[in-house]
Amino acid sequence: EFLGIAEETGLIVQMGEFVIRRALSEMAAWKGDFRISINLSPSQIRSVDLLPTIAEAIAETGIDPHRIEFEITE
């Protein structure tokens, strides 16, 4: 129900931006060479802010982009 409401109200995009920034920030503090996978909703994919958000989060954290995977939810 929660995600459905977030999608309907458009809040999913802002929530997704927060998750991307927070996930990469947390990952930057962990030791090891592993990958992280972040789920994106179709609404996020259509957002013009998605790529700038990802680029800024990568630049801020210094994480190698090859360590990040994005999956589109149904």
MOPAC internal coordinates of N, CA, C and O (Angstrom, degrees):
PM7 1SCF
backbone

  N    0.0000 0     0.00 0     0.00 0    0    0    0
  C    1.4388 1     0.00 0     0.00 0    1    0    0
  C    1.5272 1   111.69 1     0.00 0    2    1    0
  O    1.2310 1   121.13 1   139.29 1    3    2    1
  N    1.3155 1   115.44 1   -40.71 1    3    2    1
  C    1.4655 1   120.94 1  -176.36 1    5    3    2
  C    1.5280 1   111.46 1   -58.70 1    6    5    3
  O    1.2310 1   120.53 1   129.85 1    7    6    5
  N    1.3257 1   116.59 1   -50.15 1    7    6    5
  C    1.4646 1   119.82 1  -178.76 1    9    7    6
  C    1.5230 1   111.91 1   -66.25 1   10    9    7
  O    1.2310 1   120.20 1   144.78 1   11   10    9
  N    1.3106 1   117.23 1   -35.22 1   11   10    9
  C    1.4505 1   120.47 1   177.17 1   13   11   10
  C    1.5263 1   111.52 1   -62.57 1   14   13   11
  O    1.2310 1   120.66 1   137.43 1   15   14   13
  N    1.3200 1   116.34 1   -42.57 1   15   14   13
  C    1.4618 1   120.71 1   177.73 1   17   15   14
  C    1.5226 1   110.40 1   -66.33 1   18   17   15
  O    1.2310 1   120.57 1   138.10 1   19   18   17
  N    1.3193 1   116.52 1   -41.90 1   19   18   17
  C    1.4651 1   120.32 1   178.69 1   21   19   18
  C    1.5220 1   110.72 1   -61.74 1   22   21   19
  O    1.2310 1   120.19 1   140.04 1   23   22   21
  N    1.3234 1   117.24 1   -39.96 1   23   22   21
  C    1.4658 1   121.42 1   177.59 1   25   23   22
  C    1.5268 1   110.68 1   -65.03 1   26   25   23
  O    1.2310 1   120.62 1   132.11 1   27   26   25
  N    1.3250 1   116.42 1   -47.89 1   27   26   25
  C    1.4672 1   121.27 1  -177.13 1   29   27   26
  C    1.5274 1   112.52 1   -62.38 1   30   29   27
  O    1.2310 1   120.57 1   143.19 1   31   30   29
  N    1.3144 1   116.52 1   -36.81 1   31   30   29
  C    1.4646 1   120.54 1  -176.74 1   33   31   30
  C    1.5260 1   112.86 1   -87.88 1   34   33   31
  O    1.2310 1   120.45 1   170.07 1   35   34   33
  N    1.3300 1   116.75 1    -9.93 1   35   34   33
  C    1.4569 1   120.28 1  -178.57 1   37   35   34
  C    1.5206 1   113.69 1    84.66 1   38   37   35
  O    1.2310 1   120.21 1   179.73 1   39   38   37
  N    1.3218 1   117.21 1    -0.27 1   39   38   37
  C    1.4664 1   120.20 1  -179.86 1   41   39   38
  C    1.5213 1   113.02 1   -71.92 1   42   41   39
  O    1.2310 1   120.31 1   165.74 1   43   42   41
  N    1.3157 1   117.01 1   -14.26 1   43   42   41
  C    1.4669 1   120.72 1  -178.69 1   45   43   42
  C    1.5236 1   111.53 1   -59.97 1   46   45   43
  O    1.2310 1   119.97 1   147.82 1   47   46   45
  N    1.3196 1   117.67 1   -32.18 1   47   46   45
  C    1.4648 1   120.61 1  -178.92 1   49   47   46
  C    1.5295 1   110.20 1   -68.18 1   50   49   47
  O    1.2310 1   120.23 1   131.87 1   51   50   49
  N    1.3230 1   117.16 1   -48.13 1   51   50   49
  C    1.4648 1   120.03 1   179.12 1   53   51   50
  C    1.5276 1   111.40 1   -65.65 1   54   53   51
  O    1.2310 1   120.72 1   140.91 1   55   54   53
  N    1.3207 1   116.23 1   -39.09 1   55   54   53
  C    1.4641 1   119.78 1   177.48 1   57   55   54
  C    1.5234 1   110.23 1   -63.55 1   58   57   55
  O    1.2310 1   120.81 1   138.44 1   59   58   57
  N    1.3192 1   116.07 1   -41.56 1   59   58   57
  C    1.4533 1   120.53 1   179.20 1   61   59   58
  C    1.5114 1   112.52 1   -63.46 1   62   61   59
  O    1.2310 1   120.20 1   140.65 1   63   62   61
  N    1.3318 1   117.22 1   -39.35 1   63   62   61
  C    1.4609 1   120.77 1   177.36 1   65   63   62
  C    1.5206 1   110.34 1   -62.44 1   66   65   63
  O    1.2310 1   120.67 1   137.89 1   67   66   65
  N    1.3256 1   116.33 1   -42.11 1   67   66   65
  C    1.4589 1   120.74 1   177.16 1   69   67   66
  C    1.5281 1   110.61 1   -61.27 1   70   69   67
  O    1.2310 1   120.59 1   134.94 1   71   70   69
  N    1.3227 1   116.48 1   -45.06 1   71   70   69
  C    1.4667 1   120.96 1  -178.26 1   73   71   70
  C    1.5308 1   110.88 1   -62.68 1   74   73   71
  O    1.2310 1   120.14 1   136.44 1   75   74   73
  N    1.3196 1   117.34 1   -43.56 1   75   74   73
  C    1.4634 1   120.80 1   179.69 1   77   75   74
  C    1.5265 1   109.93 1   -60.30 1   78   77   75
  O    1.2310 1   120.50 1   129.66 1   79   78   77
  N    1.3243 1   116.65 1   -50.34 1   79   78   77
  C    1.4674 1   120.48 1  -179.13 1   81   79   78
  C    1.5264 1   111.35 1   -61.83 1   82   81   79
  O    1.2310 1   120.60 1   135.45 1   83   82   81
  N    1.3132 1   116.46 1   -44.55 1   83   82   81
  C    1.4660 1   120.92 1  -177.29 1   85   83   82
  C    1.5265 1   111.05 1   -68.29 1   86   85   83
  O    1.2310 1   120.26 1   137.18 1   87   86   85
  N    1.3195 1   117.11 1   -42.82 1   87   86   85
  C    1.4706 1   120.60 1  -179.05 1   89   87   86
  C    1.5249 1   110.80 1   -61.83 1   90   89   87
  O    1.2310 1   120.35 1   134.90 1   91   90   89
  N    1.3286 1   116.93 1   -45.10 1   91   90   89
  C    1.4672 1   119.22 1  -179.72 1   93   91   90
  C    1.5176 1   111.49 1   -69.71 1   94   93   91
  O    1.2310 1   120.36 1   144.38 1   95   94   93
  N    1.3161 1   116.92 1   -35.62 1   95   94   93
  C    1.4635 1   120.46 1   176.75 1   97   95   94
  C    1.5276 1   110.82 1   -63.43 1   98   97   95
  O    1.2310 1   120.62 1   134.92 1   99   98   97
  N    1.3155 1   116.43 1   -45.08 1   99   98   97
  C    1.4704 1   120.50 1   178.01 1  101   99   98
  C    1.5192 1   110.53 1   -64.21 1  102  101   99
  O    1.2310 1   120.45 1   136.48 1  103  102  101
  N    1.3153 1   116.75 1   -43.52 1  103  102  101
  C    1.4631 1   121.26 1  -178.70 1  105  103  102
  C    1.5239 1   111.18 1   -61.45 1  106  105  103
  O    1.2310 1   120.15 1   143.11 1  107  106  105
  N    1.3120 1   117.31 1   -36.89 1  107  106  105
  C    1.4642 1   121.23 1  -179.40 1  109  107  106
  C    1.5271 1   111.77 1   -62.66 1  110  109  107
  O    1.2310 1   120.34 1   154.12 1  111  110  109
  N    1.3138 1   116.95 1   -25.88 1  111  110  109
  C    1.4677 1   120.89 1  -178.71 1  113  111  110
  C    1.5307 1   112.99 1   -85.83 1  114  113  111
  O    1.2310 1   120.09 1   166.50 1  115  114  113
  N    1.3320 1   117.43 1   -13.50 1  115  114  113
  C    1.4598 1   120.97 1  -177.54 1  117  115  114
  C    1.5150 1   110.71 1   -86.66 1  118  117  115
  O    1.2310 1   121.03 1   -33.29 1  119  118  117
  N    1.3169 1   115.63 1   146.71 1  119  118  117
  C    1.4622 1   121.24 1   175.84 1  121  119  118
  C    1.5176 1   109.04 1   -88.26 1  122  121  119
  O    1.2310 1   120.89 1   -33.92 1  123  122  121
  N    1.3172 1   115.91 1   146.08 1  123  122  121
  C    1.4527 1   120.53 1   178.23 1  125  123  122
  C    1.5136 1   111.63 1   118.26 1  126  125  123
  O    1.2310 1   121.42 1   -16.72 1  127  126  125
  N    1.3145 1   114.88 1   163.28 1  127  126  125
  C    1.4561 1   121.71 1  -179.04 1  129  127  126
  C    1.5228 1   108.57 1  -114.71 1  130  129  127
  O    1.2310 1   120.58 1   -96.30 1  131  130  129
  N    1.2960 1   116.49 1    83.70 1  131  130  129
  C    1.4449 1   121.72 1  -177.29 1  133  131  130
  C    1.5264 1   109.07 1  -127.36 1  134  133  131
  O    1.2310 1   121.04 1    -3.68 1  135  134  133
  N    1.3220 1   115.61 1   176.32 1  135  134  133
  C    1.4670 1   121.20 1  -178.88 1  137  135  134
  C    1.5262 1   109.19 1  -110.53 1  138  137  135
  O    1.2310 1   121.57 1   -21.87 1  139  138  137
  N    1.3141 1   114.61 1   158.13 1  139  138  137
  C    1.4540 1   120.66 1   174.82 1  141  139  138
  C    1.5244 1   107.99 1  -125.72 1  142  141  139
  O    1.2310 1   120.91 1   -35.95 1  143  142  141
  N    1.3226 1   115.86 1   144.05 1  143  142  141
  C    1.4571 1   121.27 1   178.25 1  145  143  142
  C    1.5219 1   108.14 1  -118.30 1  146  145  143
  O    1.2310 1   120.89 1   -49.51 1  147  146  145
  N    1.3233 1   115.89 1   130.49 1  147  146  145
  C    1.4582 1   121.90 1  -178.86 1  149  147  146
  C    1.5209 1   107.91 1  -121.37 1  150  149  147
  O    1.2310 1   120.76 1   -51.58 1  151  150  149
  N    1.3237 1   116.15 1   128.42 1  151  150  149
  C    1.4595 1   121.40 1   178.26 1  153  151  150
  C    1.5202 1   110.45 1   -81.58 1  154  153  151
  O    1.2310 1   120.83 1   -41.53 1  155  154  153
  N    1.3149 1   116.01 1   138.47 1  155  154  153
  C    1.4605 1   122.74 1   176.68 1  157  155  154
  C    1.5230 1   109.22 1  -122.75 1  158  157  155
  O    1.2310 1   121.08 1   -40.87 1  159  158  157
  N    1.3133 1   115.54 1   139.13 1  159  158  157
  C    1.4602 1   119.27 1   176.00 1  161  159  158
  C    1.5300 1   109.10 1   -85.28 1  162  161  159
  O    1.2310 1   120.10 1   -19.23 1  163  162  161
  N    1.3239 1   117.42 1   160.77 1  163  162  161
  C    1.4658 1   119.29 1   175.63 1  165  163  162
  C    1.5313 1   112.55 1   -56.35 1  166  165  163
  O    1.2310 1   120.04 1   145.84 1  167  166  165
  N    1.3338 1   117.53 1   -34.16 1  167  166  165
  C    1.4725 1   120.47 1   177.83 1  169  167  166
  C    1.5226 1   111.09 1   -62.92 1  170  169  167
  O    1.2310 1   120.56 1   140.89 1  171  170  169
  N    1.3104 1   116.54 1   -39.11 1  171  170  169
  C    1.4670 1   120.28 1   178.43 1  173  171  170
  C    1.5264 1   110.72 1   -65.75 1  174  173  171
  O    1.2310 1   120.48 1   140.66 1  175  174  173
  N    1.3181 1   116.69 1   -39.34 1  175  174  173
  C    1.4593 1   121.30 1  -179.56 1  177  175  174
  C    1.5281 1   110.41 1   -61.12 1  178  177  175
  O    1.2310 1   120.50 1   144.65 1  179  178  177
  N    1.3169 1   116.65 1   -35.35 1  179  178  177
  C    1.4659 1   121.04 1  -179.79 1  181  179  178
  C    1.5313 1   112.95 1   -80.15 1  182  181  179
  O    1.2310 1   119.77 1   169.32 1  183  182  181
  N    1.3152 1   118.04 1   -10.68 1  183  182  181
  C    1.4643 1   121.32 1  -177.19 1  185  183  182
  C    1.5339 1   111.49 1   -73.08 1  186  185  183
  O    1.2310 1   120.95 1   -47.70 1  187  186  185
  N    1.3257 1   115.79 1   132.30 1  187  186  185
  C    1.4701 1   120.29 1   177.61 1  189  187  186
  C    1.5238 1   111.54 1   -69.64 1  190  189  187
  O    1.2310 1   120.18 1   165.92 1  191  190  189
  N    1.3209 1   117.26 1   -14.08 1  191  190  189
  C    1.4617 1   121.26 1  -178.90 1  193  191  190
  C    1.5249 1   113.77 1   -90.79 1  194  193  191
  O    1.2310 1   120.04 1   174.22 1  195  194  193
  N    1.3274 1   117.53 1    -5.78 1  195  194  193
  C    1.4655 1   119.86 1  -175.72 1  197  195  194
  C    1.5279 1   112.46 1   -61.19 1  198  197  195
  O    1.2310 1   120.06 1   124.10 1  199  198  197
  N    1.3088 1   117.50 1   -55.90 1  199  198  197
  C    1.4733 1   119.65 1  -177.11 1  201  199  198
  C    1.5323 1   112.38 1   -62.97 1  202  201  199
  O    1.2310 1   119.08 1   136.31 1  203  202  201
  N    1.3441 1   119.36 1   -43.69 1  203  202  201
  C    1.4704 1   118.16 1   176.18 1  205  203  202
  C    1.5348 1   112.51 1   -61.34 1  206  205  203
  O    1.2310 1   120.50 1   142.88 1  207  206  205
  N    1.3270 1   116.65 1   -37.12 1  207  206  205
  C    1.4703 1   119.77 1   178.22 1  209  207  206
  C    1.5183 1   110.75 1   -62.79 1  210  209  207
  O    1.2310 1   120.42 1   134.05 1  211  210  209
  N    1.3320 1   116.81 1   -45.95 1  211  210  209
  C    1.4622 1   120.97 1   179.77 1  213  211  210
  C    1.5244 1   110.43 1   -64.17 1  214  213  211
  O    1.2310 1   120.27 1   133.89 1  215  214  213
  N    1.3219 1   117.09 1   -46.11 1  215  214  213
  C    1.4702 1   120.89 1  -179.30 1  217  215  214
  C    1.5287 1   111.31 1   -61.58 1  218  217  215
  O    1.2310 1   120.23 1   137.15 1  219  218  217
  N    1.3181 1   117.16 1   -42.85 1  219  218  217
  C    1.4607 1   120.67 1   179.37 1  221  219  218
  C    1.5246 1   111.10 1   -65.44 1  222  221  219
  O    1.2310 1   120.28 1   137.80 1  223  222  221
  N    1.3315 1   117.08 1   -42.20 1  223  222  221
  C    1.4672 1   120.38 1   179.98 1  225  223  222
  C    1.5253 1   110.99 1   -64.69 1  226  225  223
  O    1.2310 1   120.17 1   141.38 1  227  226  225
  N    1.3181 1   117.29 1   -38.62 1  227  226  225
  C    1.4719 1   120.80 1   177.52 1  229  227  226
  C    1.5260 1   109.86 1   -66.29 1  230  229  227
  O    1.2310 1   120.39 1   135.44 1  231  230  229
  N    1.3174 1   116.85 1   -44.56 1  231  230  229
  C    1.4701 1   120.91 1   179.95 1  233  231  230
  C    1.5263 1   111.22 1   -63.68 1  234  233  231
  O    1.2310 1   120.24 1   138.99 1  235  234  233
  N    1.3216 1   117.14 1   -41.01 1  235  234  233
  C    1.4640 1   121.13 1  -178.83 1  237  235  234
  C    1.5178 1   112.33 1   -67.75 1  238  237  235
  O    1.2310 1   120.07 1   145.15 1  239  238  237
  N    1.3230 1   117.47 1   -34.85 1  239  238  237
  C    1.4647 1   120.79 1  -175.09 1  241  239  238
  C    1.5187 1   113.66 1   -96.87 1  242  241  239
  O    1.2310 1   120.35 1   157.95 1  243  242  241
  N    1.3384 1   116.93 1   -22.05 1  243  242  241
  C    1.4593 1   120.39 1  -178.23 1  245  243  242
  C    1.5131 1   113.98 1    75.15 1  246  245  243
  O    1.2310 1   120.15 1  -165.17 1  247  246  245
  N    1.3206 1   117.32 1    14.83 1  247  246  245
  C    1.4636 1   121.02 1  -179.76 1  249  247  246
  C    1.5252 1   110.28 1   -72.87 1  250  249  247
  O    1.2310 1   120.70 1   -39.88 1  251  250  249
  N    1.3244 1   116.27 1   140.12 1  251  250  249
  C    1.4632 1   121.77 1   175.41 1  253  251  250
  C    1.5324 1   108.00 1   -66.07 1  254  253  251
  O    1.2310 1   119.26 1   -58.43 1  255  254  253
  N    1.3206 1   119.02 1   121.57 1  255  254  253
  C    1.4691 1   121.25 1  -178.47 1  257  255  254
  C    1.5270 1   113.97 1   -57.76 1  258  257  255
  O    1.2310 1   119.88 1   156.20 1  259  258  257
  N    1.3112 1   117.84 1   -23.80 1  259  258  257
  C    1.4659 1   120.59 1   179.03 1  261  259  258
  C    1.5235 1   112.29 1   -67.48 1  262  261  259
  O    1.2310 1   120.66 1   166.86 1  263  262  261
  N    1.3357 1   116.35 1   -13.14 1  263  262  261
  C    1.4591 1   120.43 1  -179.61 1  265  263  262
  C    1.5274 1   112.31 1   -91.26 1  266  265  263
  O    1.2310 1   120.26 1  -176.52 1  267  266  265
  N    1.3269 1   117.12 1     3.48 1  267  266  265
  C    1.4632 1   121.52 1  -176.27 1  269  267  266
  C    1.5272 1   109.50 1  -116.18 1  270  269  267
  O    1.2310 1   120.89 1   -47.82 1  271  270  269
  N    1.3230 1   115.90 1   132.18 1  271  270  269
  C    1.4626 1   122.15 1   175.30 1  273  271  270
  C    1.5151 1   107.78 1  -120.43 1  274  273  271
  O    1.2310 1   120.69 1   -35.77 1  275  274  273
  N    1.3091 1   116.29 1   144.23 1  275  274  273
  C    1.4590 1   121.36 1   175.37 1  277  275  274
  C    1.5234 1   108.09 1  -120.74 1  278  277  275
  O    1.2310 1   121.07 1   -44.72 1  279  278  277
  N    1.3285 1   115.55 1   135.28 1  279  278  277
  C    1.4578 1   121.93 1   178.06 1  281  279  278
  C    1.5149 1   108.49 1  -121.49 1  282  281  279
  O    1.2310 1   120.44 1   -42.03 1  283  282  281
  N    1.3118 1   116.77 1   137.97 1  283  282  281
  C    1.4516 1   121.61 1   178.98 1  285  283  282
  C    1.5221 1   108.80 1   -92.61 1  286  285  283
  O    1.2310 1   121.06 1   -54.50 1  287  286  285
  N    1.3317 1   115.57 1   125.50 1  287  286  285
  C    1.4649 1   120.40 1   178.68 1  289  287  286
  C    1.5211 1   110.11 1   -80.65 1  290  289  287
  O    1.2310 1   120.57 1   -18.01 1  291  290  289
  N    1.3065 1   116.52 1   161.99 1  291  290  289
  C    1.4654 1   121.03 1   179.84 1  293  291  290
  C    1.4973 1   111.11 1   -90.56 1  294  293  291
  O    1.2310 1   120.10 1   180.00 1  295  294  293

